[in-house]
Amino acid sequence: MTTPAKQPLTEETLHDVMHTQFKVPRESMTDETTFDELGMDSLALMEVLVALEERTGEELSDKLTELSPASTLAQAREVITGEKITVADNT
């Protein structure tokens, strides 16, 4: 039995985990969307990180203290990847 290839953590990976494992509609996910707006509490946020660990093969549990249900999806990607996410201003 072969081990599935690990995926890099991208916006698509995060959205895929949120959609497939937590039934969050893809159209409701934007960079500005908070976990709270998606009905996710701190326990659900921890479950997201565990699911992402399984997908990426990276240890992410230490990142949990930097995130809260008020965090946006862009903030979560920044914390997890260490990369600055630029959010387009649609005003």
Biopython code that builds the backbone (N, CA, C, O; Angstrom):
import numpy as np
from Bio.PDB.StructureBuilder import StructureBuilder

atoms = [
    (1, "MET", "N", (0.848, -1.184, 0.000)),
    (1, "MET", "CA", (0.000, 0.000, 0.000)),
    (1, "MET", "C", (0.887, 1.238, 0.000)),
    (1, "MET", "O", (1.810, 1.341, 0.808)),
    (2, "THR", "N", (0.616, 2.174, -0.896)),
    (2, "THR", "CA", (1.439, 3.371, -0.986)),
    (2, "THR", "C", (0.819, 4.505, -0.184)),
    (2, "THR", "O", (-0.398, 4.596, -0.027)),
    (3, "THR", "N", (1.699, 5.369, 0.317)),
    (3, "THR", "CA", (1.259, 6.541, 1.059)),
    (3, "THR", "C", (0.897, 7.631, 0.065)),
    (3, "THR", "O", (1.665, 7.899, -0.859)),
    (4, "PRO", "N", (-0.278, 8.277, 0.240)),
    (4, "PRO", "CA", (-0.636, 9.338, -0.700)),
    (4, "PRO", "C", (0.370, 10.482, -0.630)),
    (4, "PRO", "O", (0.938, 10.756, 0.428)),
    (5, "ALA", "N", (0.586, 11.145, -1.762)),
    (5, "ALA", "CA", (1.512, 12.269, -1.805)),
    (5, "ALA", "C", (0.980, 13.407, -0.946)),
    (5, "ALA", "O", (-0.216, 13.696, -0.938)),
    (6, "LYS", "N", (1.889, 14.042, -0.227)),
    (6, "LYS", "CA", (1.516, 15.179, 0.604)),
    (6, "LYS", "C", (1.339, 16.402, -0.277)),
    (6, "LYS", "O", (2.033, 16.568, -1.280)),
    (7, "GLN", "N", (0.396, 17.259, 0.113)),
    (7, "GLN", "CA", (0.093, 18.451, -0.661)),
    (7, "GLN", "C", (0.683, 19.675, 0.035)),
    (7, "GLN", "O", (0.721, 19.727, 1.265)),
    (8, "PRO", "N", (1.141, 20.656, -0.735)),
    (8, "PRO", "CA", (1.572, 21.906, -0.109)),
    (8, "PRO", "C", (0.344, 22.646, 0.417)),
    (8, "PRO", "O", (-0.762, 22.459, -0.089)),
    (9, "LEU", "N", (0.539, 23.471, 1.417)),
    (9, "LEU", "CA", (-0.580, 24.237, 1.961)),
    (9, "LEU", "C", (-0.819, 25.463, 1.101)),
    (9, "LEU", "O", (-0.032, 26.409, 1.102)),
    (10, "THR", "N", (-1.902, 25.426, 0.383)),
    (10, "THR", "CA", (-2.298, 26.539, -0.479)),
    (10, "THR", "C", (-3.723, 26.936, -0.102)),
    (10, "THR", "O", (-4.369, 26.285, 0.718)),
    (11, "GLU", "N", (-4.188, 27.998, -0.706)),
    (11, "GLU", "CA", (-5.575, 28.419, -0.513)),
    (11, "GLU", "C", (-6.513, 27.281, -0.895)),
    (11, "GLU", "O", (-7.496, 27.015, -0.204)),
    (12, "GLU", "N", (-6.200, 26.615, -1.997)),
    (12, "GLU", "CA", (-7.049, 25.516, -2.471)),
    (12, "GLU", "C", (-7.062, 24.352, -1.480)),
    (12, "GLU", "O", (-8.107, 23.742, -1.255)),
    (13, "THR", "N", (-5.908, 24.042, -0.887)),
    (13, "THR", "CA", (-5.852, 22.959, 0.100)),
    (13, "THR", "C", (-6.727, 23.291, 1.299)),
    (13, "THR", "O", (-7.494, 22.447, 1.763)),
    (14, "LEU", "N", (-6.615, 24.519, 1.804)),
    (14, "LEU", "CA", (-7.433, 24.942, 2.942)),
    (14, "LEU", "C", (-8.914, 24.874, 2.586)),
    (14, "LEU", "O", (-9.712, 24.336, 3.353)),
    (15, "HIS", "N", (-9.280, 25.411, 1.443)),
    (15, "HIS", "CA", (-10.689, 25.395, 1.036)),
    (15, "HIS", "C", (-11.187, 23.970, 0.838)),
    (15, "HIS", "O", (-12.320, 23.653, 1.199)),
    (16, "ASP", "N", (-10.350, 23.108, 0.267)),
    (16, "ASP", "CA", (-10.746, 21.727, 0.047)),
    (16, "ASP", "C", (-11.014, 21.013, 1.369)),
    (16, "ASP", "O", (-12.003, 20.290, 1.495)),
    (17, "VAL", "N", (-10.137, 21.211, 2.357)),
    (17, "VAL", "CA", (-10.343, 20.604, 3.681)),
    (17, "VAL", "C", (-11.630, 21.133, 4.306)),
    (17, "VAL", "O", (-12.429, 20.361, 4.837)),
    (18, "MET", "N", (-11.829, 22.434, 4.245)),
    (18, "MET", "CA", (-13.018, 23.034, 4.852)),
    (18, "MET", "C", (-14.283, 22.518, 4.166)),
    (18, "MET", "O", (-15.299, 22.293, 4.823)),
    (19, "HIS", "N", (-14.221, 22.333, 2.853)),
    (19, "HIS", "CA", (-15.394, 21.886, 2.109)),
    (19, "HIS", "C", (-15.661, 20.387, 2.302)),
    (19, "HIS", "O", (-16.786, 19.993, 2.611)),
    (20, "THR", "N", (-14.646, 19.567, 2.121)),
    (20, "THR", "CA", (-14.868, 18.124, 2.148)),
    (20, "THR", "C", (-15.065, 17.574, 3.554)),
    (20, "THR", "O", (-15.865, 16.659, 3.752)),
    (21, "GLN", "N", (-14.352, 18.112, 4.524)),
    (21, "GLN", "CA", (-14.440, 17.547, 5.865)),
    (21, "GLN", "C", (-15.398, 18.290, 6.787)),
    (21, "GLN", "O", (-15.881, 17.720, 7.766)),
    (22, "PHE", "N", (-15.679, 19.556, 6.487)),
    (22, "PHE", "CA", (-16.531, 20.340, 7.372)),
    (22, "PHE", "C", (-17.769, 20.886, 6.669)),
    (22, "PHE", "O", (-18.542, 21.647, 7.250)),
    (23, "LYS", "N", (-17.950, 20.482, 5.392)),
    (23, "LYS", "CA", (-19.153, 20.819, 4.613)),
    (23, "LYS", "C", (-19.390, 22.326, 4.483)),
    (23, "LYS", "O", (-20.535, 22.773, 4.407)),
    (24, "VAL", "N", (-18.305, 23.106, 4.458)),
    (24, "VAL", "CA", (-18.416, 24.548, 4.253)),
    (24, "VAL", "C", (-18.538, 24.787, 2.747)),
    (24, "VAL", "O", (-17.677, 24.351, 1.981)),
    (25, "PRO", "N", (-19.602, 25.477, 2.315)),
    (25, "PRO", "CA", (-19.754, 25.737, 0.877)),
    (25, "PRO", "C", (-18.579, 26.572, 0.348)),
    (25, "PRO", "O", (-18.193, 27.573, 0.953)),
    (26, "ARG", "N", (-18.028, 26.150, -0.772)),
    (26, "ARG", "CA", (-16.873, 26.862, -1.343)),
    (26, "ARG", "C", (-17.175, 28.333, -1.603)),
    (26, "ARG", "O", (-16.314, 29.191, -1.409)),
    (27, "GLU", "N", (-18.390, 28.621, -2.038)),
    (27, "GLU", "CA", (-18.722, 30.012, -2.364)),
    (27, "GLU", "C", (-18.764, 30.921, -1.133)),
    (27, "GLU", "O", (-18.762, 32.143, -1.279)),
    (28, "SER", "N", (-18.802, 30.358, 0.063)),
    (28, "SER", "CA", (-18.828, 31.180, 1.269)),
    (28, "SER", "C", (-17.425, 31.471, 1.802)),
    (28, "SER", "O", (-17.279, 32.171, 2.804)),
    (29, "MET", "N", (-16.389, 30.936, 1.140)),
    (29, "MET", "CA", (-15.017, 31.121, 1.617)),
    (29, "MET", "C", (-14.290, 32.177, 0.793)),
    (29, "MET", "O", (-14.091, 32.016, -0.411)),
    (30, "THR", "N", (-13.898, 33.261, 1.461)),
    (30, "THR", "CA", (-13.045, 34.288, 0.856)),
    (30, "THR", "C", (-11.906, 34.549, 1.836)),
    (30, "THR", "O", (-11.930, 34.063, 2.967)),
    (31, "ASP", "N", (-10.920, 35.311, 1.404)),
    (31, "ASP", "CA", (-9.819, 35.638, 2.299)),
    (31, "ASP", "C", (-10.302, 36.383, 3.544)),
    (31, "ASP", "O", (-9.715, 36.241, 4.617)),
    (32, "GLU", "N", (-11.358, 37.169, 3.410)),
    (32, "GLU", "CA", (-11.855, 37.976, 4.523)),
    (32, "GLU", "C", (-12.815, 37.225, 5.440)),
    (32, "GLU", "O", (-13.158, 37.727, 6.510)),
    (33, "THR", "N", (-13.251, 36.041, 5.046)),
    (33, "THR", "CA", (-14.191, 35.259, 5.844)),
    (33, "THR", "C", (-13.508, 34.761, 7.108)),
    (33, "THR", "O", (-12.388, 34.253, 7.061)),
    (34, "THR", "N", (-14.200, 34.910, 8.252)),
    (34, "THR", "CA", (-13.651, 34.391, 9.506)),
    (34, "THR", "C", (-14.184, 32.977, 9.746)),
    (34, "THR", "O", (-15.203, 32.571, 9.187)),
    (35, "PHE", "N", (-13.468, 32.248, 10.591)),
    (35, "PHE", "CA", (-13.938, 30.912, 10.957)),
    (35, "PHE", "C", (-15.271, 31.022, 11.686)),
    (35, "PHE", "O", (-16.142, 30.168, 11.520)),
    (36, "ASP", "N", (-15.434, 32.059, 12.484)),
    (36, "ASP", "CA", (-16.680, 32.278, 13.213)),
    (36, "ASP", "C", (-17.851, 32.464, 12.243)),
    (36, "ASP", "O", (-18.935, 31.927, 12.468)),
    (37, "GLU", "N", (-17.633, 33.215, 11.179)),
    (37, "GLU", "CA", (-18.683, 33.421, 10.173)),
    (37, "GLU", "C", (-19.079, 32.114, 9.497)),
    (37, "GLU", "O", (-20.189, 31.981, 8.982)),
    (38, "LEU", "N", (-18.163, 31.157, 9.503)),
    (38, "LEU", "CA", (-18.446, 29.841, 8.916)),
    (38, "LEU", "C", (-19.010, 28.879, 9.946)),
    (38, "LEU", "O", (-19.200, 27.697, 9.661)),
    (39, "GLY", "N", (-19.281, 29.392, 11.161)),
    (39, "GLY", "CA", (-19.862, 28.569, 12.213)),
    (39, "GLY", "C", (-18.854, 27.664, 12.903)),
    (39, "GLY", "O", (-19.228, 26.650, 13.493)),
    (40, "MET", "N", (-17.577, 28.026, 12.831)),
    (40, "MET", "CA", (-16.528, 27.181, 13.395)),
    (40, "MET", "C", (-15.966, 27.801, 14.676)),
    (40, "MET", "O", (-15.547, 28.958, 14.690)),
    (41, "ASP", "N", (-15.965, 27.010, 15.748)),
    (41, "ASP", "CA", (-15.409, 27.460, 17.019)),
    (41, "ASP", "C", (-13.959, 27.009, 17.142)),
    (41, "ASP", "O", (-13.393, 26.475, 16.188)),
    (42, "SER", "N", (-13.353, 27.219, 18.312)),
    (42, "SER", "CA", (-11.937, 26.884, 18.485)),
    (42, "SER", "C", (-11.681, 25.384, 18.352)),
    (42, "SER", "O", (-10.619, 24.984, 17.876)),
    (43, "LEU", "N", (-12.625, 24.558, 18.759)),
    (43, "LEU", "CA", (-12.456, 23.109, 18.596)),
    (43, "LEU", "C", (-12.454, 22.733, 17.110)),
    (43, "LEU", "O", (-11.643, 21.916, 16.672)),
    (44, "ALA", "N", (-13.355, 23.327, 16.350)),
    (44, "ALA", "CA", (-13.391, 23.076, 14.902)),
    (44, "ALA", "C", (-12.106, 23.574, 14.243)),
    (44, "ALA", "O", (-11.602, 22.950, 13.309)),
    (45, "LEU", "N", (-11.579, 24.691, 14.728)),
    (45, "LEU", "CA", (-10.331, 25.223, 14.183)),
    (45, "LEU", "C", (-9.180, 24.240, 14.419)),
    (45, "LEU", "O", (-8.334, 24.044, 13.547)),
    (46, "MET", "N", (-9.158, 23.631, 15.593)),
    (46, "MET", "CA", (-8.148, 22.618, 15.881)),
    (46, "MET", "C", (-8.299, 21.431, 14.929)),
    (46, "MET", "O", (-7.304, 20.888, 14.448)),
    (47, "GLU", "N", (-9.540, 21.030, 14.659)),
    (47, "GLU", "CA", (-9.789, 19.924, 13.735)),
    (47, "GLU", "C", (-9.328, 20.269, 12.318)),
    (47, "GLU", "O", (-8.843, 19.402, 11.592)),
    (48, "VAL", "N", (-9.481, 21.539, 11.927)),
    (48, "VAL", "CA", (-8.992, 21.983, 10.617)),
    (48, "VAL", "C", (-7.484, 21.811, 10.549)),
    (48, "VAL", "O", (-6.957, 21.304, 9.559)),
    (49, "LEU", "N", (-6.781, 22.235, 11.609)),
    (49, "LEU", "CA", (-5.321, 22.106, 11.616)),
    (49, "LEU", "C", (-4.883, 20.650, 11.555)),
    (49, "LEU", "O", (-3.921, 20.321, 10.861)),
    (50, "VAL", "N", (-5.577, 19.779, 12.272)),
    (50, "VAL", "CA", (-5.246, 18.350, 12.231)),
    (50, "VAL", "C", (-5.452, 17.811, 10.813)),
    (50, "VAL", "O", (-4.618, 17.062, 10.305)),
    (51, "ALA", "N", (-6.552, 18.189, 10.181)),
    (51, "ALA", "CA", (-6.816, 17.737, 8.809)),
    (51, "ALA", "C", (-5.749, 18.265, 7.853)),
    (51, "ALA", "O", (-5.325, 17.554, 6.942)),
    (52, "LEU", "N", (-5.315, 19.505, 8.056)),
    (52, "LEU", "CA", (-4.261, 20.064, 7.215)),
    (52, "LEU", "C", (-2.927, 19.361, 7.460)),
    (52, "LEU", "O", (-2.151, 19.157, 6.526)),
    (53, "GLU", "N", (-2.660, 18.991, 8.713)),
    (53, "GLU", "CA", (-1.443, 18.224, 9.021)),
    (53, "GLU", "C", (-1.428, 16.920, 8.244)),
    (53, "GLU", "O", (-0.400, 16.528, 7.693)),
    (54, "GLU", "N", (-2.573, 16.251, 8.201)),
    (54, "GLU", "CA", (-2.671, 14.988, 7.481)),
    (54, "GLU", "C", (-2.451, 15.184, 5.987)),
    (54, "GLU", "O", (-1.833, 14.344, 5.332)),
    (55, "ARG", "N", (-2.955, 16.288, 5.447)),
    (55, "ARG", "CA", (-2.810, 16.555, 4.011)),
    (55, "ARG", "C", (-1.399, 16.966, 3.632)),
    (55, "ARG", "O", (-0.885, 16.558, 2.590)),
    (56, "THR", "N", (-0.766, 17.783, 4.490)),
    (56, "THR", "CA", (0.522, 18.373, 4.126)),
    (56, "THR", "C", (1.716, 17.638, 4.713)),
    (56, "THR", "O", (2.832, 17.767, 4.210)),
    (57, "GLY", "N", (1.492, 16.867, 5.778)),
    (57, "GLY", "CA", (2.600, 16.194, 6.442)),
    (57, "GLY", "C", (3.395, 17.117, 7.345)),
    (57, "GLY", "O", (4.445, 16.730, 7.858)),
    (58, "GLU", "N", (2.905, 18.339, 7.548)),
    (58, "GLU", "CA", (3.587, 19.321, 8.393)),
    (58, "GLU", "C", (2.966, 19.332, 9.785)),
    (58, "GLU", "O", (1.768, 19.094, 9.940)),
    (59, "GLU", "N", (3.789, 19.609, 10.797)),
    (59, "GLU", "CA", (3.314, 19.756, 12.177)),
    (59, "GLU", "C", (2.757, 21.167, 12.325)),
    (59, "GLU", "O", (3.493, 22.144, 12.183)),
    (60, "LEU", "N", (1.463, 21.281, 12.610)),
    (60, "LEU", "CA", (0.799, 22.584, 12.671)),
    (60, "LEU", "C", (0.185, 22.896, 14.029)),
    (60, "LEU", "O", (-0.282, 24.016, 14.240)),
    (61, "SER", "N", (0.171, 21.942, 14.955)),
    (61, "SER", "CA", (-0.534, 22.152, 16.225)),
    (61, "SER", "C", (0.005, 23.347, 17.007)),
    (61, "SER", "O", (-0.742, 23.968, 17.762)),
    (62, "ASP", "N", (1.283, 23.682, 16.843)),
    (62, "ASP", "CA", (1.842, 24.833, 17.541)),
    (62, "ASP", "C", (1.293, 26.157, 17.006)),
    (62, "ASP", "O", (1.444, 27.194, 17.653)),
    (63, "LYS", "N", (0.671, 26.130, 15.855)),
    (63, "LYS", "CA", (0.097, 27.345, 15.254)),
    (63, "LYS", "C", (-1.270, 27.697, 15.842)),
    (63, "LYS", "O", (-1.765, 28.807, 15.646)),
    (64, "LEU", "N", (-1.875, 26.755, 16.560)),
    (64, "LEU", "CA", (-3.237, 26.957, 17.056)),
    (64, "LEU", "C", (-3.336, 28.166, 17.982)),
    (64, "LEU", "O", (-4.350, 28.864, 17.972)),
    (65, "THR", "N", (-2.309, 28.424, 18.778)),
    (65, "THR", "CA", (-2.366, 29.546, 19.722)),
    (65, "THR", "C", (-2.408, 30.895, 19.016)),
    (65, "THR", "O", (-2.801, 31.897, 19.613)),
    (66, "GLU", "N", (-2.007, 30.924, 17.757)),
    (66, "GLU", "CA", (-2.000, 32.174, 17.000)),
    (66, "GLU", "C", (-3.304, 32.419, 16.254)),
    (66, "GLU", "O", (-3.474, 33.461, 15.622)),
    (67, "LEU", "N", (-4.224, 31.461, 16.327)),
    (67, "LEU", "CA", (-5.490, 31.571, 15.596)),
    (67, "LEU", "C", (-6.666, 31.512, 16.544)),
    (67, "LEU", "O", (-6.582, 30.938, 17.629)),
    (68, "SER", "N", (-7.765, 32.116, 16.119)),
    (68, "SER", "CA", (-9.014, 32.072, 16.884)),
    (68, "SER", "C", (-10.165, 32.026, 15.891)),
    (68, "SER", "O", (-9.956, 32.208, 14.691)),
    (69, "PRO", "N", (-11.371, 31.786, 16.376)),
    (69, "PRO", "CA", (-12.517, 31.815, 15.458)),
    (69, "PRO", "C", (-12.682, 33.163, 14.751)),
    (69, "PRO", "O", (-13.305, 33.228, 13.691)),
    (70, "ALA", "N", (-12.132, 34.234, 15.321)),
    (70, "ALA", "CA", (-12.207, 35.556, 14.691)),
    (70, "ALA", "C", (-11.167, 35.739, 13.584)),
    (70, "ALA", "O", (-11.206, 36.734, 12.861)),
    (71, "SER", "N", (-10.239, 34.790, 13.444)),
    (71, "SER", "CA", (-9.225, 34.860, 12.386)),
    (71, "SER", "C", (-9.865, 34.657, 11.022)),
    (71, "SER", "O", (-10.797, 33.868, 10.866)),
    (72, "THR", "N", (-9.347, 35.384, 10.039)),
    (72, "THR", "CA", (-9.821, 35.186, 8.666)),
    (72, "THR", "C", (-9.066, 34.019, 8.042)),
    (72, "THR", "O", (-8.050, 33.565, 8.570)),
    (73, "LEU", "N", (-9.574, 33.545, 6.917)),
    (73, "LEU", "CA", (-8.895, 32.473, 6.208)),
    (73, "LEU", "C", (-7.518, 32.924, 5.733)),
    (73, "LEU", "O", (-6.573, 32.135, 5.734)),
    (74, "ALA", "N", (-7.396, 34.194, 5.324)),
    (74, "ALA", "CA", (-6.089, 34.713, 4.910)),
    (74, "ALA", "C", (-5.126, 34.736, 6.101)),
    (74, "ALA", "O", (-3.961, 34.365, 5.958)),
    (75, "GLN", "N", (-5.602, 35.168, 7.272)),
    (75, "GLN", "CA", (-4.747, 35.166, 8.460)),
    (75, "GLN", "C", (-4.300, 33.755, 8.809)),
    (75, "GLN", "O", (-3.154, 33.550, 9.209)),
    (76, "ALA", "N", (-5.177, 32.798, 8.665)),
    (76, "ALA", "CA", (-4.827, 31.410, 8.968)),
    (76, "ALA", "C", (-3.727, 30.935, 8.030)),
    (76, "ALA", "O", (-2.770, 30.299, 8.471)),
    (77, "ARG", "N", (-3.851, 31.236, 6.741)),
    (77, "ARG", "CA", (-2.811, 30.828, 5.797)),
    (77, "ARG", "C", (-1.489, 31.508, 6.112)),
    (77, "ARG", "O", (-0.431, 30.890, 5.994)),
    (78, "GLU", "N", (-1.538, 32.795, 6.519)),
    (78, "GLU", "CA", (-0.310, 33.509, 6.888)),
    (78, "GLU", "C", (0.370, 32.845, 8.083)),
    (78, "GLU", "O", (1.579, 32.618, 8.069)),
    (79, "VAL", "N", (-0.406, 32.540, 9.105)),
    (79, "VAL", "CA", (0.149, 31.919, 10.314)),
    (79, "VAL", "C", (0.734, 30.548, 9.988)),
    (79, "VAL", "O", (1.825, 30.207, 10.443)),
    (80, "ILE", "N", (0.018, 29.782, 9.215)),
    (80, "ILE", "CA", (0.438, 28.411, 8.931)),
    (80, "ILE", "C", (1.648, 28.372, 7.999)),
    (80, "ILE", "O", (2.574, 27.591, 8.217)),
    (81, "THR", "N", (1.644, 29.215, 6.960)),
    (81, "THR", "CA", (2.730, 29.168, 5.979)),
    (81, "THR", "C", (3.870, 30.123, 6.295)),
    (81, "THR", "O", (4.989, 29.933, 5.817)),
    (82, "GLY", "N", (3.599, 31.145, 7.093)),
    (82, "GLY", "CA", (4.617, 32.152, 7.371)),
    (82, "GLY", "C", (4.772, 33.153, 6.242)),
    (82, "GLY", "O", (5.680, 33.984, 6.268)),
    (83, "GLU", "N", (3.892, 33.083, 5.251)),
    (83, "GLU", "CA", (3.945, 33.993, 4.109)),
    (83, "GLU", "C", (2.873, 35.058, 4.240)),
    (83, "GLU", "O", (1.763, 34.771, 4.689)),
    (84, "LYS", "N", (3.196, 36.291, 3.851)),
    (84, "LYS", "CA", (2.239, 37.375, 3.879)),
    (84, "LYS", "C", (1.242, 37.201, 2.746)),
    (84, "LYS", "O", (1.621, 37.038, 1.586)),
    (85, "ILE", "N", (-0.054, 37.239, 3.102)),
    (85, "ILE", "CA", (-1.130, 37.109, 2.112)),
    (85, "ILE", "C", (-1.672, 38.501, 1.814)),
    (85, "ILE", "O", (-2.080, 39.212, 2.732)),
    (86, "THR", "N", (-1.681, 38.896, 0.564)),
    (86, "THR", "CA", (-2.225, 40.176, 0.164)),
    (86, "THR", "C", (-3.684, 39.982, -0.203)),
    (86, "THR", "O", (-4.018, 39.178, -1.073)),
    (87, "VAL", "N", (-4.546, 40.727, 0.467)),
    (87, "VAL", "CA", (-5.974, 40.632, 0.214)),
    (87, "VAL", "C", (-6.381, 41.812, -0.644)),
    (87, "VAL", "O", (-6.105, 42.959, -0.295)),
    (88, "ALA", "N", (-7.035, 41.540, -1.767)),
    (88, "ALA", "CA", (-7.485, 42.585, -2.668)),
    (88, "ALA", "C", (-8.564, 43.417, -2.017)),
    (88, "ALA", "O", (-9.464, 42.885, -1.367)),
    (89, "ASP", "N", (-8.473, 44.719, -2.191)),
    (89, "ASP", "CA", (-9.494, 45.632, -1.673)),
    (89, "ASP", "C", (-10.547, 45.810, -2.737)),
    (89, "ASP", "O", (-10.298, 46.419, -3.778)),
    (90, "ASN", "N", (-11.742, 45.271, -2.472)),
    (90, "ASN", "CA", (-12.825, 45.292, -3.461)),
    (90, "ASN", "C", (-13.751, 46.478, -3.288)),
    (90, "ASN", "O", (-14.884, 46.438, -3.766)),
    (91, "THR", "N", (-13.312, 47.525, -2.626)),
    (91, "THR", "CA", (-14.191, 48.691, -2.424)),
    (91, "THR", "C", (-14.043, 49.700, -3.506)),
    (91, "THR", "O", (-14.711, 50.734, -3.482)),
]
sb = StructureBuilder()
sb.init_structure("model")
sb.init_model(0)
sb.init_chain("A")
sb.init_seg("    ")
for serial, (resi, resn, name, xyz) in enumerate(atoms, 1):
    if name == "N":
        sb.init_residue(resn, " ", resi, " ")
    sb.init_atom(name, np.array(xyz, "f"), 0.0, 1.0, " ", f" {name:<3s}", serial, name[0])
structure = sb.get_structure()
